[in-house]
């Protein structure tokens, strides 16, 4: 029997080696994916690209199928686990079914959820929504729905915080809620979420909360100083000079306090005609462009890990439930609740502890 040429044997051996490497790669890859699928959520897209290109010749199709199956299984199991744990936590601190107090929510996680939602709405705003004061004109609100959604979120958070404070009848408990809100505000400042930070400051200046002098007096000194610092940062003094300085000095990502920039656009719009001597008023366009350039450039910078990693798990689901499902009453109803907390002219010793 004639032996095949050495070159043929080498090719056969090489083919066998390639096949063995393919089998080994697929086996190792599938095992790793199965064991680590729960940690791959943030890099699935990159991993799929790597397998489809770099490992295409070594069993890429099989690995892609294994990845898809593993991720689907993990998501299904995770959804069931999160749903069960969320239901449990919703009842953990409840006074009645499905009720959770603000102080039961981790302040850092609460701030992350507020920032994630505010930034999502901020990114959705189109440049054209800032033109012609459409947010102030009922006939044009359809053309700036994303901008109005961010404004609505401001009002929702402000009302939520106001309600959380005045709904507590006991002075000690109410002061605890107020101190917890300050912790959330401090976390928002760290995340450069100026928009929602101002929503919380506006809650403290709301007549229903602003009159609760005995409650504020119970705040620890450090917390009271922290609140005063935040209020100064977002004060209207000098046309928001402290906020403007912090905004320009901040490192993105951030969510700007939209009220200031809409105010600037309103002044430019109302103080400058569109045309001068039948010619386009280019100076006005330059002013508008300057304001828009300051704001819209931050839409392109997203919040990254580790900030957004905290949004996973049952605790995050509880916080989202609290924020989104919270029903806020009218200003009149909130003020009436405030009067129950601290009646007019009441002495601190007469208040319910």
C-alpha positions, 0 to 999 in steps of 0.5 A: 500500500502506497503512503500518501504524499507527505504534503497530503498527510500534513494537510490532513493533520492540519485540517484535523487540528483545525477541527479539534480547535473548532470543537474545543472553542465551541465547547469552551465558549458554550460552557463559559456563556452558560455559566456567565450569561448573567454578567454579559448583559452590558456587552452582548452586542460587542460579544456578538460582533466578536463571535461573528467576525473574529471567531467565524471560522472556528464555530461562530454560528454555534457560539452565537446560537449558544449565546442567544439561548443562554441570554434568553434563559437568564432573562426569563429566570431573572424576570421571574426572580425580580418579579417575586422579589419586587412583590416581597419588597413592596410589602416589606415596609408597607403600612398597607398592601403595596405601600412603600415610604420614601425613607425605605428607598436607598437615596443613591438608587433613588437619585440614579432612577431620577437621573436615568429618566430625566436624561432619557427625556432630555435626550429625546428633545429635538432642537426644533422644540426650542424655537419660537417659544412653542412650550408657552403656546397652547396651539404649538405644544404638539411640536415640543412634546418631548420638551414638555415631557421633561417639564412634566417630570420636573413637576411630578418629582416636585409634587412627589417630594412635597407629598412625601413630606406633608403626608407624615403626621409625626414631627420626628418622622416628618423630619426623617423624611425631609432629611432623606430628601436632602440625601437624594438631592446631594446624590443628584448634585453628584450626578450633575442632574440639575433639572431634578435637583431644582425640582426638589429645591422647588418642593422645599420652597413650596408653600406647603413645605416652606411653612413647616419651620418646626420640621426643618428645625429638627434637621441635623446640623450637617443636613441643614447646612447641606440643604442650605448649600443646595438651595444657594446653588439653585437660587435665582440670585443674580439670574441663577449665577451660581447654577450657571457657574456650576453648569459651565464647570460641570463634567458631562454627563449632566442634565441641565435645569431647563427652566434657566435656558428656556428663560434665556430663549424667551428673553431673546425671542421677545427682545429681538425681532426676527427681521431688521429692515426686511433682512433676517436678524442674524444677531438674534440667530447667533444668540439663540444658537449660543443657548442651544449649543450649551444645552444640546451638546450634553444630549450626546453624552450618556450616563455610563457604568457604574452609575446605571448599573445600580438600576438592576435588581428588585430594589431598583424595581421598588424605587421605580414603582414608588416614583412612577405610581405615586399619586400627587394631590393638588396644591390646595390638598397638599397645603391642607395636609401641611396645616394638619402637620403644623397648624398656624401659630402652633408651638413645637411642644404642642406638635405630635412627636 
